[in-house]
């Protein structure tokens, strides 16, 4: 199943988080012609990471390593993963997806949650993902 519009769990985004997500979607749209990744991490009003050939989970782990080493500081409640397909991407062949491992990696990186393009990112079991997000204290929100 694809991400529905709205929160998958109990947590919703703050106005600041909504602004980061919107900026992330703008970034991904601008990068589409270059065929670069389907995800990015933003925090503190800036881009922290852009997904490359390594994939989303490896990008998130890279950010977690920077946080753990002290090279990157993300304020509590800041830091979001955004995920959306590239403009013109054939979703029948390659639809972006997240799952439980993505949530575990986001938690380890100290991010506050995930913004997804509603209807265009696979989430599998949305209710189960919402429960996992609640347990981890994260938001997962589908944005139209």
C-alpha positions in Angstrom: 0.0 0.0 0.0 1.1 3.5 -0.6 1.4 6.2 2.1 -2.0 7.8 2.8 -2.3 11.5 3.4 -1.9 12.5 7.0 -0.1 10.9 10.0 0.4 7.2 10.1 0.6 7.2 13.9 -0.4 9.5 16.8 2.4 12.1 16.2 1.9 14.9 13.8 4.3 17.5 12.4 5.0 20.9 13.9 4.9 24.0 11.7 8.8 23.9 11.6 8.8 20.3 10.6 6.2 20.9 7.9 8.4 23.7 6.5 11.5 21.3 6.5 9.4 18.6 4.6 8.2 21.2 2.1 11.8 22.3 1.5 12.9 18.7 1.1 10.2 18.0 -1.5 11.4 21.2 -3.4 15.0 19.9 -3.2 14.0 16.4 -4.5 12.0 18.0 -7.4 15.0 20.2 -8.3 17.3 17.2 -8.3 15.0 15.0 -10.5 16.6 16.0 -13.8 20.0 14.7 -12.4 18.5 11.3 -11.5 19.8 11.6 -8.0 18.1 9.7 -5.1 14.6 9.7 -3.8 15.3 10.9 -0.3 17.0 13.6 1.7 17.5 14.6 5.3 17.1 18.2 6.4 17.7 19.7 9.8 18.3 23.2 11.3 17.0 24.9 8.1 19.6 23.1 5.9 20.2 20.0 3.8 22.2 17.4 5.8 22.2 14.5 3.3 21.0 13.6 -0.2 20.4 10.0 -1.2 22.8 8.7 -3.8 23.4 5.2 -5.2 23.9 3.9 -1.7 20.1 4.0 -1.0 18.0 5.5 1.8 19.0 3.3 4.7 22.7 3.8 4.0 22.2 7.6 3.8 20.4 7.6 7.1 23.2 5.4 8.7 25.8 7.9 7.3 23.9 10.7 9.2 23.7 8.6 12.3 27.5 8.0 12.2 28.1 11.8 11.9 25.8 12.4 14.9 27.5 9.7 16.9 31.0 11.1 16.2 29.9 14.6 17.0 30.6 15.9 13.5 26.9 16.8 13.2 24.5 18.0 15.8 20.7 17.7 15.3 18.6 19.5 17.9 15.9 17.4 19.6 12.7 17.5 17.6 14.6 18.6 14.4 15.8 16.6 11.5 13.4 15.0 9.0 13.8 12.4 6.3 11.8 13.2 3.2 11.1 10.6 0.5 9.4 11.0 -2.9 9.8 9.7 -6.4 11.7 11.6 -9.0 9.6 13.7 -11.4 8.6 11.5 -14.3 9.7 8.3 -12.6 7.9 5.2 -13.7 6.4 4.0 -10.5 5.4 0.6 -12.0 9.1 -0.2 -12.1 10.7 1.7 -9.2 8.4 3.1 -6.5 10.2 4.5 -3.4 9.5 2.6 -0.2 10.0 2.7 3.6 9.7 0.0 6.2 10.5 -0.9 9.8 14.3 -0.8 9.2 13.9 2.8 7.9 12.2 3.8 11.1 14.9 2.1 13.2 17.6 4.0 11.2 15.7 7.3 11.6 15.5 6.7 15.4 19.3 5.9 15.6 20.1 9.0 13.6 18.2 11.2 16.1 15.7 12.5 13.6 12.2 13.4 14.5 10.3 11.8 11.7 9.6 11.1 8.1 7.7 13.1 5.4 6.4 11.0 2.5 4.8 11.9 -0.8 1.3 10.5 -0.2 0.2 8.0 -2.8 3.6 7.7 -4.3 5.7 5.9 -1.6 5.2 2.3 -0.6 4.7 1.7 3.2 3.4 -1.8 3.2 1.5 -2.1 6.4 0.6 1.5 7.2 -1.1 0.7 10.6 1.9 -1.4 11.7 4.3 1.3 10.6 2.2 3.9 12.5 2.5 1.7 15.7 6.3 1.4 15.3 6.5 5.2 14.8 4.5 5.7 18.0 6.8 3.3 19.9 9.8 5.2 18.6 8.4 8.6 19.3 8.5 9.6 15.6 6.1 11.0 13.2 5.4 9.5 9.8 3.3 11.7 7.6 2.0 11.4 4.1 1.9 14.8 2.4 -0.3 15.3 -0.7 
